[in-house]
Amino acid sequence: MTRAEAIAALRASVHDLTPGQKIQVDVFRPGDAPGVGRLFLQIYGEDYPVDEPYVPELLIEANKTGRIHTLVVRAADGSVVGQAGIYQSSPPNRRMYEYGQILVDKAYRNTFAAFRLHKFAEQHMFGKLPNVDALYGEAVCHHLVTQKMSRSCDFFECGLEVGLMPEEAYAGEGVTGRVSCLMQVRVDHDRPGDFFVPDCWGAQVRAILPSWPLTRNVKQGLSGRVPAADEVTDMAVQQFGFAGVMRCNVAEVGAQFAERAEQEIRESGELGHDLIQFYLPLGSPSVGFAAEALRQAGCFFGGIAPLWFGEAGQGPDALLVQRFLRPVPLAVIKTQSEAGAAVVRMALEDMNRAGREFGSPMGVVPVNVEAVGAEPA
Amino acid sequence: MAVTGQELKAMLEEIGVKPEVVRVLDPAAPLLKQGLDSVDFPAFCALVEERFHLSLDDAFALKLRTLEDFAAHINQAGGNP
């Protein structure tokens, strides 16, 4: 079945769920697939950027092979009223999974369905899945619920994806401006490795590193090796048209890195994107060379992502660097912890620096709003 | 033995509500108007279920607005730690 056929079938069977039924969280069963598709259609329409949620056989296969671990909330009549996912997504490290896609049917928003999904994941999935070494989440910053739930189960803050999501993605939530996401990571099985600190963002990296519950062979002042002329940049580009974002995973830094990065920035702007992200390999002695090239191209610091590359490329970890392609309004940024607030401060200060120094487009933080800092209890 | 407001307050700290919020909490006033949020409240309900061997239906739990409501329900239901 194609995506279009699957969506047509879902549309033909759309119905309102009976509210008020007893609910229970469970792992996915093949019979849940149409219910999961119905939820994605209700919440994202036809635009969710991957096919699996809509196409039953793809979702069943992905759960069978372990690429996706879907959790569902079922009502007493068997309907799927909520779901969450642990799934392979952007990281080149196939053992680093994303945790998210927590969706609840509109008839069950006044229940604890989302909380129960999260508790089930914490008790039965986190740290217990054989093919998963680490989890990461992108916790939206226009409210604190996701940040708080993740923090309570050993996720730690390591980056800010400034203005990652368009406000349309949160219609009905009173959001104005692009929504920033705090990157939170939980590591269950570490893979130690070299960690070259890039000079141009050394202060930011050194500020975050002590909060990592990980051991790294940190190499100060050695990251600026210029690649040999025959070393080639290995960069995988992902486009997220619905979000207006281009994400570039740089597994290897080559001699022509600056030219390649400039080309991606230019093309991303021509495609109408708002934001471009680069993930650089912190295990490469040339990461400082690449970081400086991006700084000169008007990029700013985003964070450091443990195990992003794993054994793919010169990992295991990544430096997140980002750049707006046009000036964009940003939604209010709230953080639940002081560690999160510190990451937000670093990213926004460096964004402003890139604007001053290179005239880079910036995200505009709302006026008269407390944009940074832990929200008072 | 009947559960007390103090025991329930201690449980709020267990789920991560800040001590300064718990200290000034009025047992007769709605929890959601005293600094608890949409993560704390279900977490507290889950801990009550676990600690007192009770099952709280979501719709019913949302009617338990204050610590006194929780204490009354636990004592009436014969919940034992």
Boltz contact constraints between the chains, C-beta under 6 A:
constraints:
  - contact:
      token1: [A, 111]
      token2: [B, 58]
      max_distance: 6.0
  - contact:
      token1: [A, 112]
      token2: [B, 42]
      max_distance: 6.0
  - contact:
      token1: [A, 112]
      token2: [B, 58]
      max_distance: 6.0
  - contact:
      token1: [A, 115]
      token2: [B, 42]
      max_distance: 6.0
  - contact:
      token1: [A, 145]
      token2: [B, 38]
      max_distance: 6.0
  - contact:
      token1: [A, 145]
      token2: [B, 39]
      max_distance: 6.0
  - contact:
      token1: [A, 148]
      token2: [B, 39]
      max_distance: 6.0
  - contact:
      token1: [A, 149]
      token2: [B, 39]
      max_distance: 6.0
  - contact:
      token1: [A, 377]
      token2: [B, 18]
      max_distance: 6.0
  - contact:
      token1: [A, 377]
      token2: [B, 21]
      max_distance: 6.0
  - contact:
      token1: [A, 377]
      token2: [B, 35]
      max_distance: 6.0
